[in-house]
Amino acid sequence: MSLNSVIISGGGTGGHIYPALAIADEIKRRYPECEVRFVGAEGRMEMEKVPAAGYEIDGLWITGIERKILSKKNLLFPFRLISSLSKAGKLLKKYKPQAAVGVGGFASGPLLRKASGKNIPCLIQEQNSYPGITNKLLAKRVQRICTGFPNMERWFPKDRIIQTGNPLRGAIASIDGKRDEAMQFFNLDPSKKVVFIMGGSLGARSVNEAVKAAIPEWKAAGVQVLWQTGKRFHEANEQWATDNGHDDINVLGFINRMDLAYAAADVIVSRAGAMSIAELSIVGKPSIFVPSPHVAEDHQTHNARSLTDVGAAILVKDNEVVSALAKEVLHLIEDTAKCQSLSVELKKHARPNAAAAVVDELEKIVAQ
């Protein structure tokens, strides 16, 4: 059995797109001649990120439903859905895939709905511990559900679930032995502890405010700060650091060498997106999660609790982060035993071979 044509659908956020690309890369690694195509939502970030990664993508005229039911945008939803279902059917007829993979997001709904109706083997990959509405609606139509977290039987048919972990594109480079290089790269003092604030590409306003409140206390304790603010907050926070005499603080909008940032860190503060958790589980550094309250179904809190409830991380609520973060970081840095315990437990959740596991399942449903 070999794969010669697969369609992968979904997107909207990096949390959907990067697992999709990791799955595509693994398919191409095994079957270099396989045609892997993507279907996304017009105007969403997958329409830029997927071609940049070397794959072709078709767009559907689809969006989600606004939370405000009376929103004018919702009036267009039925027309967008009909249009997207029609185009999805035409794409399936044109490309004749052996299988369809959905990773969540607006576009995966119409594509997998049509694919399942044509008896094309279908697989969905759910990144979060609280599934999105698209995957919940598709669950009974697909042959396999690959999950990033355990205990998903509450939402999906138990006999179709395989816990694979969340696929990471190009597994996180090993950080062993890189601390000296990391200290030099970020101009840090090797004799001092480092807290790494991982704000993500967009950043987190509340976390940035918490860092500004905490910096004087951290510096007084001899703790260095590696602060990724996110691009949209970078300029303002860099200016704040200069104006307040904190030129020695590393204020960065985006970090290309994440392996070195992880290697430098003694403690990491992060949002609780599924892909951040997947990376940090492999890195295994003591982590404090601050779930975003601005995501669907509060899924980041569910993600974080899947780890904090078993002693693998610490959770700080977003509405408490400004007042609590400084002391939480210092308590953790000073508690060597706690750091060791968190690292051991967090690494138990690492799934470095998640992409391979998903493609294994894809091969099985095609063979069946």
C-alpha positions in Angstrom: 0.0 0.0 0.0 1.2 3.5 -0.8 -0.2 7.0 -0.8 -0.4 8.9 -4.0 -2.9 11.7 -3.3 -4.0 13.2 0.0 -6.0 16.4 0.8 -5.4 18.2 4.1 -7.9 20.8 5.2 -8.2 23.3 7.9 -6.4 26.2 9.4 -7.2 29.7 10.7 -4.5 29.7 13.3 -0.9 28.4 13.6 -2.2 25.8 16.1 -4.1 24.2 13.2 -1.7 25.0 10.3 1.6 23.7 11.8 0.3 20.3 12.7 -1.1 20.0 9.2 2.3 20.9 7.7 4.0 18.4 9.9 1.6 15.7 8.7 2.2 16.7 5.1 6.0 16.6 5.6 5.8 13.1 7.0 3.6 11.9 4.1 6.1 13.3 1.6 9.0 11.8 3.6 7.5 8.3 3.2 6.0 8.8 -0.3 8.0 11.5 -2.2 5.7 11.1 -5.3 2.5 11.6 -3.3 0.5 14.7 -4.3 -0.4 16.5 -1.0 -2.7 19.4 -1.4 -4.3 21.7 1.1 -7.7 23.3 1.3 -8.1 26.4 3.5 -10.3 29.4 4.2 -9.9 32.4 1.9 -8.3 35.3 3.7 -6.9 33.2 6.6 -3.2 32.7 7.4 -3.0 29.3 5.8 -3.4 30.9 2.4 0.1 32.5 3.1 1.8 29.9 5.3 1.0 26.8 3.3 2.5 28.0 0.0 5.5 29.4 1.9 6.1 25.8 3.1 6.0 24.5 -0.5 2.5 23.1 -0.8 -0.4 24.1 -3.1 -3.7 25.3 -1.5 -7.2 26.0 -2.6 -9.4 28.4 -0.7 -13.1 28.1 0.3 -15.4 31.1 1.0 -16.0 30.1 4.6 -15.9 31.6 8.0 -17.1 30.7 11.5 -20.3 31.9 13.1 -19.9 35.1 15.1 -20.6 34.8 18.8 -23.1 37.7 18.5 -25.9 35.8 16.8 -27.4 39.0 15.3 -24.2 39.9 13.7 -24.6 40.9 10.0 -21.8 38.5 9.1 -23.9 35.6 10.3 -26.5 36.4 7.6 -23.9 35.4 5.0 -23.0 32.1 6.7 -25.6 29.9 4.9 -24.4 31.2 1.5 -20.8 30.7 2.5 -21.5 27.2 3.6 -23.4 26.3 0.4 -20.6 27.8 -1.7 -17.9 26.0 0.2 -19.7 22.6 0.1 -20.1 23.0 -3.6 -16.4 23.9 -4.2 -15.2 21.1 -1.9 -17.1 18.6 -4.0 -15.5 20.0 -7.1 -12.0 19.8 -5.6 -12.5 16.2 -4.6 -13.7 15.3 -8.1 -10.7 17.1 -9.6 -7.9 15.7 -7.4 -9.4 12.3 -6.5 -7.6 11.9 -3.2 -7.2 8.5 -1.5 -7.8 10.2 1.9 -8.8 13.4 3.5 -7.3 14.8 6.7 -8.9 17.6 8.8 -7.0 19.5 11.4 -9.8 21.8 12.6 -10.7 25.3 11.6 -13.4 26.6 9.2 -12.3 24.9 6.0 -12.1 21.3 7.3 -15.9 21.1 7.8 -17.1 21.4 4.2 -14.2 19.4 2.8 -14.5 16.4 5.2 -18.3 16.5 5.0 -18.1 16.0 1.3 -15.3 13.5 1.4 -17.0 11.3 3.9 -20.2 11.4 1.8 -18.1 10.1 -1.1 -16.7 7.3 1.0 -13.2 8.7 0.9 -11.3 7.6 4.1 -11.2 10.5 6.5 -9.0 11.3 9.5 -9.2 14.3 11.9 -6.4 15.5 14.2 -7.6 17.4 17.3 -4.9 19.4 19.0 -6.7 20.6 22.1 -8.0 18.9 25.2 -11.4 20.5 24.5 -12.2 19.9 20.8 -13.4 22.5 18.4 -16.9 22.5 17.1 -15.9 21.4 13.6 -14.1 18.3 14.8 -17.0 17.5 17.1 -19.5 17.7 14.2 -17.2 15.5 12.0 -16.4 12.8 14.6 -19.1 10.3 13.6 -18.3 10.7 9.9 -14.6 9.9 10.0 -12.7 6.6 10.4 -10.0 7.8 12.8 -9.6 10.6 15.3 -6.0 11.4 16.3 -5.8 13.4 19.5 -3.1 15.5 21.2 -4.5 14.9 24.7 -5.9 11.9 26.6 -9.4 11.4 27.9 -11.2 12.5 24.7 -14.0 9.9 24.9 -16.3 12.6 26.3 -16.6 14.1 22.8 -15.5 11.4 20.3 -16.4 7.7 19.7 -14.0 5.7 21.8 -13.3 3.1 19.2 -12.0 5.7 16.7 -9.6 7.6 19.0 -5.9 7.2 18.9 -3.8 9.4 21.1 -0.9 10.4 18.9 0.1 13.7 20.4 0.4 16.9 18.4 2.6 16.8 15.3 5.5 19.3 15.3 7.0 20.4 12.0 10.7 19.5 12.1 10.9 18.2 15.7 12.3 20.7 18.2 16.1 20.6 17.9 17.8 19.0 20.8 18.8 21.6 23.4 21.3 19.4 25.2 24.7 21.0 25.4 23.5 24.3 24.0 23.3 26.5 27.1 26.7 28.1 26.6 25.8 28.9 23.0 22.4 30.3 24.1 24.0 32.5 26.7 26.3 34.0 24.2 23.6 34.3 21.5 21.3 36.3 23.8 24.2 38.1 25.7 23.2 36.5 29.0 25.3 35.9 32.2 25.9 32.1 32.5 26.1 32.4 36.3 22.5 33.7 36.6 19.1 32.1 36.3 16.9 32.9 33.3 13.1 33.3 32.9 11.9 33.0 29.4 8.6 34.7 28.6 7.1 33.0 25.6 4.5 35.4 24.2 4.1 33.7 20.9 4.1 35.4 17.5 1.2 37.7 18.4 2.0 38.1 22.0 -0.2 38.4 25.1 -1.1 41.8 26.5 -1.8 40.7 30.1 1.4 38.6 30.3 3.4 41.6 29.0 1.9 43.8 31.7 2.8 41.2 34.3 6.4 41.1 33.1 6.7 44.9 33.4 5.3 44.7 37.0 7.7 41.8 37.8 11.0 43.0 36.3 12.2 45.1 39.2 11.7 42.2 41.6 13.3 39.7 39.3 16.3 41.9 38.7 16.7 42.5 42.4 16.8 38.7 42.9 19.5 38.3 40.1 17.2 36.7 37.6 17.7 37.5 33.9 14.7 38.0 31.6 14.4 36.8 28.0 11.1 38.5 27.0 9.3 37.6 23.7 6.6 40.2 23.6 5.0 39.3 20.2 5.5 41.5 17.2 2.5 43.8 17.8 3.7 44.7 21.3 7.5 44.8 20.6 8.1 48.4 19.9 6.1 49.7 22.8 7.6 47.4 25.4 11.1 47.9 24.1 10.6 51.7 24.5 9.2 51.0 28.0 12.3 49.1 29.0 14.6 51.9 27.7 12.6 54.6 29.5 12.7 52.7 32.8 16.4 51.9 32.8 16.0 48.2 31.8 18.3 48.2 28.7 19.8 45.0 30.0 16.5 43.2 29.4 16.2 41.1 26.2 13.0 42.5 24.6 12.3 40.6 21.4 9.3 40.6 19.1 10.0 37.2 17.5 12.7 34.5 18.1 14.0 32.5 15.2 16.3 30.4 17.4 13.7 28.9 19.7 16.1 26.0 20.5 18.5 28.5 22.0 15.8 30.3 23.9 14.7 27.0 25.4 18.3 26.0 26.2 18.9 29.3 28.0 15.7 29.1 30.2 15.5 27.9 33.7 11.8 28.6 33.9 9.4 29.3 31.0 6.2 31.3 31.1 3.8 30.6 28.2 0.2 30.7 27.0 -1.4 27.2 26.9 -1.9 26.7 23.2 -1.8 23.1 22.2 1.4 23.5 20.1 3.2 25.4 22.8 2.4 22.6 25.2 3.6 20.0 22.7 7.0 21.8 22.3 7.4 22.4 26.0 6.7 18.8 26.8 9.6 17.8 24.6 11.9 20.5 26.1 10.9 19.6 29.6 11.7 22.9 31.3 9.7 23.9 34.4 6.8 25.8 32.9 4.1 28.2 34.1 1.0 28.4 31.9 -1.2 31.5 31.6 -4.2 30.3 29.5 -5.7 32.9 27.2 -9.3 33.7 28.2 -10.0 34.9 24.6 -10.2 31.5 22.9 -13.2 29.3 22.0 -14.6 27.2 24.8 -11.7 28.4 27.1 -9.8 25.5 25.6 -6.4 26.8 26.8 -7.5 26.3 30.4 -8.5 22.7 29.6 -5.1 22.2 27.9 -3.2 23.6 30.9 -5.2 21.6 33.5 -4.4 18.4 31.7 -0.8 19.0 32.9 -1.2 21.0 36.1 -3.6 18.4 37.5 -0.9 15.8 37.3 1.9 17.9 38.6 3.6 18.6 35.3 3.2 22.4 35.2 1.9 25.4 37.2 -1.2 27.4 36.2 -1.7 31.1 36.7 -5.0 32.6 35.7 -5.0 35.4 33.2 -6.9 37.8 35.5 -4.3 37.2 38.3 -1.1 37.2 36.3 -0.1 40.8 36.8 -0.1 40.4 40.6 1.0 36.8 40.8 3.7 36.2 38.2 6.7 37.8 39.9 6.5 35.6 43.0 5.4 32.4 41.1 8.6 32.6 39.0 10.9 33.4 42.0 9.3 30.6 44.1 9.9 28.1 41.3 13.5 29.2 40.5 14.4 28.9 44.2 12.8 25.4 44.6 15.2 23.0 42.9 13.2 19.9 43.9 10.0 21.4 42.5 11.7 22.3 39.2 13.0 18.7 38.9 9.6 17.2 39.6 7.9 19.4 37.0 10.5 18.6 34.4 10.1 14.8 34.9 6.3 14.9 34.8 6.2 17.3 31.8 8.5 15.0 29.7 6.1 12.1 30.3 3.7 14.0 28.0 6.2 14.5 25.1 5.2 13.0 21.8 8.2 13.6 19.5 6.9 11.1 16.9 3.3 12.4 16.7 3.4 13.2 12.9 4.6 9.6 12.2 1.9 8.2 14.4 -0.8 10.2 12.5 0.4 9.0 9.1 0.5 5.4 10.5 -3.2 5.7 11.2 -3.8 7.3 7.8 -2.1 4.4 6.1 -4.3 2.0 8.0 -7.6 3.6 7.1 -6.6 3.7 3.4 -5.6 0.1 3.5 -8.9 -0.9 5.0 
